Amino acid sequence: MLRSLVRLQSRVGNALSLSSACTRSQLSQFIPLNRNAYSTATAERKKFYEDVSISQGDGGLYEINLDRRKLKTPGGKLFTVPNEALAIAVATEWDAQRDTLKFYTMHLTTLCNTALDNPTERDKDQMISAALKFLETDTVCYRVDDPPGLVELQKNEWDPVLHWMENRYNVVIGSSSSILGPEIPEATKDTFRQHLSSYNFWSLTGLEYVITQLKSVVLSFGVIDRHLTVEQAVLLSRLEEEYQIQRWGSVEWAHDYDMYELRARAAAGALFVQLSSESSTVKRKLLQD
């Protein structure tokens, strides 16, 4: 699988170094608290702290401390996470910042803010329904009937992962070249609804983020279930674009930047799902230079 994609990618040119971009995280008590904190931006500011640490607060939740000052969310809530593994990952994002804070690189922090503030005011059932809605417009389910080269590429690259998904969850999904897409059976939706009910609110937040990046429930489950690597899933989500680039070329550097940005976001979302489900503790708590 993916041999055709690898050949396609090799013709585009050498990749640039990883450049990540994500939704803005205006996170500490020193940063204005408003809805713009969740918008896409490339916000930066001068670093205002030296040391980063984590501590366990009331109810066993973990907090992030910047020079002993507790981190807060854009909505003004105390920034807390459910387990130590996720706390260390978030603290590492803050500890990795140098002279300038690049909030758009702090994907895990942003996802935590979203879970804590819940700016869209949805409950778990609504999030599950939204995820199932994505299945109806899944990238790998929509097929073209022309040109023949792209038809063959979609069949060779998308069919294996689609069949894996159907076998893994014992469901029928299918594909279609109709503008309406395939008709997803109610039994399939019920199966996935039941499966997603086992996710906690935080994990659903991460999963939804991955789905919106890849525009595919199938590819997202492939990554979460570790059937696909993030790199494979991103290439599969960009299959038609890669095909067109092979034929017509690409804008210098822009293609690689977009691809690596997408990889960074998808990887962060998948990691968030894993970490937000983690229940074990880690002995080392302080992150200092």
N, C-alpha and C positions, 0 to 999 in steps of 0.2 A: 504493500500500500504506500502511496505518496511518492512513488518513483517518478511519476510524471510531473508532480509538483516540484520535486527537487530539481528536475531538469529545467523546469520553467524558471524557478528561482535563480538557478545558476546563470541563466542567460541575462538576467536583469542587471547584474553587476554586484560588486562587493557591498556588503551591508555596512552601515555606519555603526558606531558605538551606540549602545542603548541610550535612548533619550526618552524618559517617561514623562507623561503628562496626565493629569487627573483632575477631578473636581477640586475646587479650592477648599482648603481647610483653615479657616481663621479660628484658632483653637483656644488660645490661652485667655486668661482674664485680662490681659493687656490688649487684646485685639477686639475691635468692634463686633458686637453680636447682632447679626442680621441675616436675613434670608439669602443675601448675596454670598454668604459663606458656602452655600451649596452649589453655586453656579460655576460654570467652566471658566477658568481664568488662569493666568500665569503669575499669580501674586507672589511677591518676595518681600522680605523685610530684613533688617539687620538683626542678627542674633542677639538675644537679650538675657541669656542664661549661660551658665558654665557646666553645671552638673545635672545629670538626669538619673532618677532613681524610681523604684516602684515600692509601694507599701500596701499592706492589706488593711482594709478599713472595716467598717461595720458590715455585718452580714457576710463576711468572707470575700467581698468584692475587692478588686485590686485597683489602685490609683496610680497616676503618673505624677511625679514631682519634678518641677524645674526649679533648681536652687531652693528646694524645700517649699515652694509654692505649688499648690495643687492645681493641676490642669482642669480647665472647664471646657464645656462644649460651646458651639456658637449660640445655642439657646440658653446658655447660662447655667446648665446643670453641671454638677460635679462629674468629671470624666472618670467613669469606672468601667471596668471590664470583668467578665465573669470568671476568668481563670488566669493563672500566672503565666502560662505560655503565651497567651495573647498580649498580656501586659508587657512582657519582655520584648515581644516583636514590635509593639508600638513604641516603647521606650527606645528601642534601637533606631527607629526612624528619626526620633528627635535627637538622639546622640550622634547620628551620622551627619547631621547638619553642621556646616562650618560657619564661616563668617556671615553668610547670608542664608536665611531660612527660605527654602524652596518648598512652599506648601503644596504645590502641584505634584510633588514627587511622593507625598506622604499618603499613599493609598489606604493603608490599614487604618490610619488615624481618621481619615475621611469616612470610611465605612463604619467605624465605631461611632462617630458623631451622628451618622444617619440612623443607626440602630438606637442610640440613646435619645435623640431629639425627635425621631420619627416625624420629620417635617410634613410628610404627606398624610399623617394621621390614619394610617391603615392598621388593621389587625392581621393576625396570622392567616385567617381564612381568605381575606382579600388579597394578600400577597400570593397565596397558593393559586387563587383564581387568575391573577395576573400572569403567573408563570405558565399556566395551562393555556392562556390566551396566546402566548408566544408560540406554542406548539402548532397552532393553526396557520402560522405564517413562517414556519421554520425554514431557514435558508436551504438546508439540504433536501427539503421536500419539494421545493419549487424547481422545476427542470425546464430547460429550453428545448425547442424542437429544431433549432437551427442556430449556428452552422454545425455541420456534422462533427467537426473537431471538438467543439465544446460539449456537444451531446455525449460523445464518447468519454471525454474527460470527467464529466459529472458522473456518469455511470461507473467508471472505473474507480473513482476516488470517493464518491459519496455513498454508493450502494453498500460497501463493506461496513462502514460505521453505522449506517441505518439498520442493516441486518443485525449487527451486534446489539444495537439498542432494543430491537424487537425481541431478539432471543433472550437478552439479559433480563428483561422485565415481562416476558411472555405477553407481548402486546402486538397489535397491528397498527402501523403508522402509514406506510406507503408514500408514494410520491406522485406528482402530476405535473404536466406541462400546461394545464389550464390556469388561467389567470386567477381562478378561485382557489387553486391549490387542492391538495387532497382533502377528503372528508374524514376527519379523525373520528373513529368509533367512540361512542360513549363509554364502552367498556375500557378502552385505553385511557380515557380521561379519568375514569374512576380509579384505575390502577395507580396512575401517577398522583392523583389527589391523596390516595391513601399513603403512598410512599412519602410524599412531601409533608404529610402530617407528622411524620417522625422527626422532621427538622425543627429546631428551635427558631425563635424569631431572628436571632442573630445570623444563624446559618442561612436562613431564607434571604436575608438582606444581602449576604455575599453571593448566593446563587443567582439571585435576580440581577446583580451587577454583572456577573459573568455572562448571563444570557443576553443582556442588553449590549455587551461588547461584541459577542460572537454572532448575535442575531440568530441564535439557534439553541433550542433546548437539547437537541440531540448531541451537538458538539460539547455543550456545557456538561452534560452528564458524562460524556466520554472523558472529559478532563477530571471531574470530581471523582469518578470511579476509577481513575488512573488507567483507562484504556488508551487514552491519547495523551501525548505531551502537550503543553501549551503551544509549543512551536507548530506541532502538527495541526492542532485545532485552528490556530490562526490562519495557516495556509489554506485549510479547507474552507474556512469562512470567507476567504478572499479568492476563491477559485476562479470565478469569472473575471475578476480584475486581473489576476495573474495571467490568464489566457489572453486578455486584450493587450496587456503589456508585452507579451511575447510577440504579438502581431504588430503592434503600433509603437512600441517603445514607451518609456516613462520619463517624467520630469526628473532631471538629475537630483539626487539626494531625497526628494520628497517622498518617493515610494518607500524607501527604506525607513525613513523617519516614521511614517504612518504605521508601517508594519511593526516596528519595535515598540512604538507607543502602545499599540493594541496588545502586544505581548505582555507589556508591563502591567497593563490594567487587568487583563484576563488572569495573569499569574497572581496578582494581588487578591482578586476576588476568590480564586480557588484556594489560596492559602488561608484567607479569612474564614472560609467555610470549614476548613480542617481545624484551625485554631479555635474557632468559636464553639466547636464540639468537644474540645479537649478538656479533660477533667483532672489530669495529673498536675502536680506542682513541680517546679524546678528549684533546685537549691539556691542557685546564685541569683541574687535579687538586685544588686547594685550594678549599674552600668556607668563606669567612669573611665576617663582616659588614663 
